[in-house]
Amino acid sequence: MEEKFLKVLSECGNVSAAIQAANVARPTVYAHKQNDPAFAQEWADALDRAADVLEEEAWRRGYEGIEEPIFGNLGGGQGHRRDWPDAAVFGYVVDFFVERGEAAQIPR
């Protein structure tokens, strides 16, 4: 249970997704976190890794943007354009760090 939960948590930073992947009940993991300091530290480390991935992707999208296809009236591909539509991604990054009490790490 621990290994799968922590692996998924470190990949996505989402406790619900990690619980589902590990096929364990939410109260079980929170009780384990409260009663096992080593597990609690591994949980925090997994969230740190997820934050790094999230921050890296937000910066990449902010710098490079994303390439989107352009479609003509007949539905055929007409090329590509670069766009930077990720205000929502930045908002998510802000919320992620604020929720963890790490507002000083918010990219500016």
Biotite code that builds the C-alpha atoms (Angstrom):
import biotite.structure as struc

atoms = struc.array([
    struc.Atom([0.000, 0.000, 0.000], chain_id="A", res_id=1, res_name="MET", atom_name="CA", element="C"),
    struc.Atom([2.655, 2.510, 1.041], chain_id="A", res_id=2, res_name="GLU", atom_name="CA", element="C"),
    struc.Atom([4.858, 2.128, -2.018], chain_id="A", res_id=3, res_name="GLU", atom_name="CA", element="C"),
    struc.Atom([2.056, 2.517, -4.579], chain_id="A", res_id=4, res_name="LYS", atom_name="CA", element="C"),
    struc.Atom([0.441, 5.400, -2.670], chain_id="A", res_id=5, res_name="PHE", atom_name="CA", element="C"),
    struc.Atom([3.711, 7.325, -2.367], chain_id="A", res_id=6, res_name="LEU", atom_name="CA", element="C"),
    struc.Atom([4.698, 6.674, -5.993], chain_id="A", res_id=7, res_name="LYS", atom_name="CA", element="C"),
    struc.Atom([1.434, 8.056, -7.361], chain_id="A", res_id=8, res_name="VAL", atom_name="CA", element="C"),
    struc.Atom([1.436, 10.941, -4.853], chain_id="A", res_id=9, res_name="LEU", atom_name="CA", element="C"),
    struc.Atom([4.917, 11.958, -6.010], chain_id="A", res_id=10, res_name="SER", atom_name="CA", element="C"),
    struc.Atom([3.794, 11.843, -9.655], chain_id="A", res_id=11, res_name="GLU", atom_name="CA", element="C"),
    struc.Atom([0.612, 13.895, -9.365], chain_id="A", res_id=12, res_name="CYS", atom_name="CA", element="C"),
    struc.Atom([0.487, 15.513, -5.921], chain_id="A", res_id=13, res_name="GLY", atom_name="CA", element="C"),
    struc.Atom([-3.120, 14.412, -5.529], chain_id="A", res_id=14, res_name="ASN", atom_name="CA", element="C"),
    struc.Atom([-3.997, 12.418, -2.413], chain_id="A", res_id=15, res_name="VAL", atom_name="CA", element="C"),
    struc.Atom([-7.310, 11.187, -3.848], chain_id="A", res_id=16, res_name="SER", atom_name="CA", element="C"),
    struc.Atom([-5.607, 9.809, -6.966], chain_id="A", res_id=17, res_name="ALA", atom_name="CA", element="C"),
    struc.Atom([-2.921, 8.137, -4.854], chain_id="A", res_id=18, res_name="ALA", atom_name="CA", element="C"),
    struc.Atom([-5.541, 6.577, -2.571], chain_id="A", res_id=19, res_name="ILE", atom_name="CA", element="C"),
    struc.Atom([-7.444, 5.220, -5.552], chain_id="A", res_id=20, res_name="GLN", atom_name="CA", element="C"),
    struc.Atom([-4.299, 3.831, -7.201], chain_id="A", res_id=21, res_name="ALA", atom_name="CA", element="C"),
    struc.Atom([-3.226, 2.145, -3.970], chain_id="A", res_id=22, res_name="ALA", atom_name="CA", element="C"),
    struc.Atom([-6.750, 0.795, -3.417], chain_id="A", res_id=23, res_name="ASN", atom_name="CA", element="C"),
    struc.Atom([-6.826, 1.971, 0.188], chain_id="A", res_id=24, res_name="VAL", atom_name="CA", element="C"),
    struc.Atom([-9.324, 3.939, 2.265], chain_id="A", res_id=25, res_name="ALA", atom_name="CA", element="C"),
    struc.Atom([-8.685, 7.628, 2.942], chain_id="A", res_id=26, res_name="ARG", atom_name="CA", element="C"),
    struc.Atom([-8.938, 7.243, 6.757], chain_id="A", res_id=27, res_name="PRO", atom_name="CA", element="C"),
    struc.Atom([-6.344, 4.450, 6.583], chain_id="A", res_id=28, res_name="THR", atom_name="CA", element="C"),
    struc.Atom([-3.649, 6.578, 4.936], chain_id="A", res_id=29, res_name="VAL", atom_name="CA", element="C"),
    struc.Atom([-4.322, 9.583, 7.163], chain_id="A", res_id=30, res_name="TYR", atom_name="CA", element="C"),
    struc.Atom([-4.172, 7.396, 10.290], chain_id="A", res_id=31, res_name="ALA", atom_name="CA", element="C"),
    struc.Atom([-0.937, 5.864, 9.016], chain_id="A", res_id=32, res_name="HIS", atom_name="CA", element="C"),
    struc.Atom([0.463, 9.349, 8.385], chain_id="A", res_id=33, res_name="LYS", atom_name="CA", element="C"),
    struc.Atom([-0.481, 10.450, 11.902], chain_id="A", res_id=34, res_name="GLN", atom_name="CA", element="C"),
    struc.Atom([0.921, 7.342, 13.618], chain_id="A", res_id=35, res_name="ASN", atom_name="CA", element="C"),
    struc.Atom([4.076, 6.738, 11.579], chain_id="A", res_id=36, res_name="ASP", atom_name="CA", element="C"),
    struc.Atom([6.545, 9.651, 11.457], chain_id="A", res_id=37, res_name="PRO", atom_name="CA", element="C"),
    struc.Atom([8.628, 7.941, 8.756], chain_id="A", res_id=38, res_name="ALA", atom_name="CA", element="C"),
    struc.Atom([5.562, 7.573, 6.525], chain_id="A", res_id=39, res_name="PHE", atom_name="CA", element="C"),
    struc.Atom([4.585, 11.182, 7.242], chain_id="A", res_id=40, res_name="ALA", atom_name="CA", element="C"),
    struc.Atom([8.049, 12.283, 6.086], chain_id="A", res_id=41, res_name="GLN", atom_name="CA", element="C"),
    struc.Atom([7.828, 10.133, 2.948], chain_id="A", res_id=42, res_name="GLU", atom_name="CA", element="C"),
    struc.Atom([4.419, 11.715, 2.258], chain_id="A", res_id=43, res_name="TRP", atom_name="CA", element="C"),
    struc.Atom([5.931, 15.207, 2.559], chain_id="A", res_id=44, res_name="ALA", atom_name="CA", element="C"),
    struc.Atom([8.850, 14.172, 0.325], chain_id="A", res_id=45, res_name="ASP", atom_name="CA", element="C"),
    struc.Atom([6.427, 12.828, -2.293], chain_id="A", res_id=46, res_name="ALA", atom_name="CA", element="C"),
    struc.Atom([4.558, 16.139, -2.305], chain_id="A", res_id=47, res_name="LEU", atom_name="CA", element="C"),
    struc.Atom([7.885, 17.968, -2.696], chain_id="A", res_id=48, res_name="ASP", atom_name="CA", element="C"),
    struc.Atom([8.670, 15.876, -5.776], chain_id="A", res_id=49, res_name="ARG", atom_name="CA", element="C"),
    struc.Atom([5.192, 16.532, -7.180], chain_id="A", res_id=50, res_name="ALA", atom_name="CA", element="C"),
    struc.Atom([5.647, 20.262, -6.564], chain_id="A", res_id=51, res_name="ALA", atom_name="CA", element="C"),
    struc.Atom([8.923, 20.177, -8.491], chain_id="A", res_id=52, res_name="ASP", atom_name="CA", element="C"),
    struc.Atom([7.222, 18.516, -11.472], chain_id="A", res_id=53, res_name="VAL", atom_name="CA", element="C"),
    struc.Atom([4.325, 20.968, -11.345], chain_id="A", res_id=54, res_name="LEU", atom_name="CA", element="C"),
    struc.Atom([6.604, 23.981, -11.100], chain_id="A", res_id=55, res_name="GLU", atom_name="CA", element="C"),
    struc.Atom([8.791, 22.746, -13.963], chain_id="A", res_id=56, res_name="GLU", atom_name="CA", element="C"),
    struc.Atom([5.774, 22.245, -16.242], chain_id="A", res_id=57, res_name="GLU", atom_name="CA", element="C"),
    struc.Atom([4.303, 25.643, -15.338], chain_id="A", res_id=58, res_name="ALA", atom_name="CA", element="C"),
    struc.Atom([7.592, 27.348, -16.131], chain_id="A", res_id=59, res_name="TRP", atom_name="CA", element="C"),
    struc.Atom([7.945, 25.402, -19.399], chain_id="A", res_id=60, res_name="ARG", atom_name="CA", element="C"),
    struc.Atom([4.476, 26.402, -20.529], chain_id="A", res_id=61, res_name="ARG", atom_name="CA", element="C"),
    struc.Atom([5.038, 29.981, -19.443], chain_id="A", res_id=62, res_name="GLY", atom_name="CA", element="C"),
    struc.Atom([8.294, 30.198, -21.383], chain_id="A", res_id=63, res_name="TYR", atom_name="CA", element="C"),
    struc.Atom([7.592, 28.023, -24.431], chain_id="A", res_id=64, res_name="GLU", atom_name="CA", element="C"),
    struc.Atom([3.797, 28.146, -24.542], chain_id="A", res_id=65, res_name="GLY", atom_name="CA", element="C"),
    struc.Atom([1.968, 25.265, -26.136], chain_id="A", res_id=66, res_name="ILE", atom_name="CA", element="C"),
    struc.Atom([1.599, 24.439, -29.798], chain_id="A", res_id=67, res_name="GLU", atom_name="CA", element="C"),
    struc.Atom([-1.983, 24.182, -31.000], chain_id="A", res_id=68, res_name="GLU", atom_name="CA", element="C"),
    struc.Atom([-3.267, 23.060, -34.407], chain_id="A", res_id=69, res_name="PRO", atom_name="CA", element="C"),
    struc.Atom([-5.079, 25.552, -36.612], chain_id="A", res_id=70, res_name="ILE", atom_name="CA", element="C"),
    struc.Atom([-8.086, 24.162, -38.439], chain_id="A", res_id=71, res_name="PHE", atom_name="CA", element="C"),
    struc.Atom([-9.638, 25.618, -41.559], chain_id="A", res_id=72, res_name="GLY", atom_name="CA", element="C"),
    struc.Atom([-13.331, 25.868, -42.387], chain_id="A", res_id=73, res_name="ASN", atom_name="CA", element="C"),
    struc.Atom([-13.318, 22.378, -43.849], chain_id="A", res_id=74, res_name="LEU", atom_name="CA", element="C"),
    struc.Atom([-11.713, 20.853, -40.763], chain_id="A", res_id=75, res_name="GLY", atom_name="CA", element="C"),
    struc.Atom([-8.338, 20.221, -42.357], chain_id="A", res_id=76, res_name="GLY", atom_name="CA", element="C"),
    struc.Atom([-5.150, 21.131, -40.539], chain_id="A", res_id=77, res_name="GLY", atom_name="CA", element="C"),
    struc.Atom([-3.833, 24.534, -41.580], chain_id="A", res_id=78, res_name="GLN", atom_name="CA", element="C"),
    struc.Atom([-0.679, 24.565, -39.486], chain_id="A", res_id=79, res_name="GLY", atom_name="CA", element="C"),
    struc.Atom([0.085, 25.368, -35.875], chain_id="A", res_id=80, res_name="HIS", atom_name="CA", element="C"),
    struc.Atom([0.247, 28.365, -33.603], chain_id="A", res_id=81, res_name="ARG", atom_name="CA", element="C"),
    struc.Atom([1.900, 28.938, -30.267], chain_id="A", res_id=82, res_name="ARG", atom_name="CA", element="C"),
    struc.Atom([-0.285, 30.058, -27.366], chain_id="A", res_id=83, res_name="ASP", atom_name="CA", element="C"),
    struc.Atom([0.166, 30.778, -23.664], chain_id="A", res_id=84, res_name="TRP", atom_name="CA", element="C"),
    struc.Atom([-3.298, 30.018, -22.201], chain_id="A", res_id=85, res_name="PRO", atom_name="CA", element="C"),
    struc.Atom([-2.176, 28.782, -18.832], chain_id="A", res_id=86, res_name="ASP", atom_name="CA", element="C"),
    struc.Atom([-3.330, 31.380, -16.327], chain_id="A", res_id=87, res_name="ALA", atom_name="CA", element="C"),
    struc.Atom([-5.267, 28.496, -14.767], chain_id="A", res_id=88, res_name="ALA", atom_name="CA", element="C"),
    struc.Atom([-2.068, 26.435, -14.464], chain_id="A", res_id=89, res_name="VAL", atom_name="CA", element="C"),
    struc.Atom([-0.341, 29.294, -12.689], chain_id="A", res_id=90, res_name="PHE", atom_name="CA", element="C"),
    struc.Atom([-3.347, 29.654, -10.394], chain_id="A", res_id=91, res_name="GLY", atom_name="CA", element="C"),
    struc.Atom([-3.118, 25.962, -9.563], chain_id="A", res_id=92, res_name="TYR", atom_name="CA", element="C"),
    struc.Atom([0.593, 26.296, -8.787], chain_id="A", res_id=93, res_name="VAL", atom_name="CA", element="C"),
    struc.Atom([-0.142, 29.221, -6.469], chain_id="A", res_id=94, res_name="VAL", atom_name="CA", element="C"),
    struc.Atom([-2.885, 27.281, -4.687], chain_id="A", res_id=95, res_name="ASP", atom_name="CA", element="C"),
    struc.Atom([-0.629, 24.217, -4.373], chain_id="A", res_id=96, res_name="PHE", atom_name="CA", element="C"),
    struc.Atom([2.162, 26.140, -2.652], chain_id="A", res_id=97, res_name="PHE", atom_name="CA", element="C"),
    struc.Atom([-0.146, 28.268, -0.483], chain_id="A", res_id=98, res_name="VAL", atom_name="CA", element="C"),
    struc.Atom([-2.005, 25.165, 0.714], chain_id="A", res_id=99, res_name="GLU", atom_name="CA", element="C"),
    struc.Atom([1.320, 23.626, 1.735], chain_id="A", res_id=100, res_name="ARG", atom_name="CA", element="C"),
    struc.Atom([2.375, 26.798, 3.577], chain_id="A", res_id=101, res_name="GLY", atom_name="CA", element="C"),
    struc.Atom([5.133, 27.521, 1.055], chain_id="A", res_id=102, res_name="GLU", atom_name="CA", element="C"),
    struc.Atom([3.895, 30.764, -0.476], chain_id="A", res_id=103, res_name="ALA", atom_name="CA", element="C"),
    struc.Atom([7.492, 32.047, -0.631], chain_id="A", res_id=104, res_name="ALA", atom_name="CA", element="C"),
    struc.Atom([8.209, 29.459, -3.352], chain_id="A", res_id=105, res_name="GLN", atom_name="CA", element="C"),
    struc.Atom([5.492, 30.735, -5.694], chain_id="A", res_id=106, res_name="ILE", atom_name="CA", element="C"),
    struc.Atom([7.059, 31.598, -9.058], chain_id="A", res_id=107, res_name="PRO", atom_name="CA", element="C"),
    struc.Atom([6.762, 35.301, -9.811], chain_id="A", res_id=108, res_name="ARG", atom_name="CA", element="C"),
])
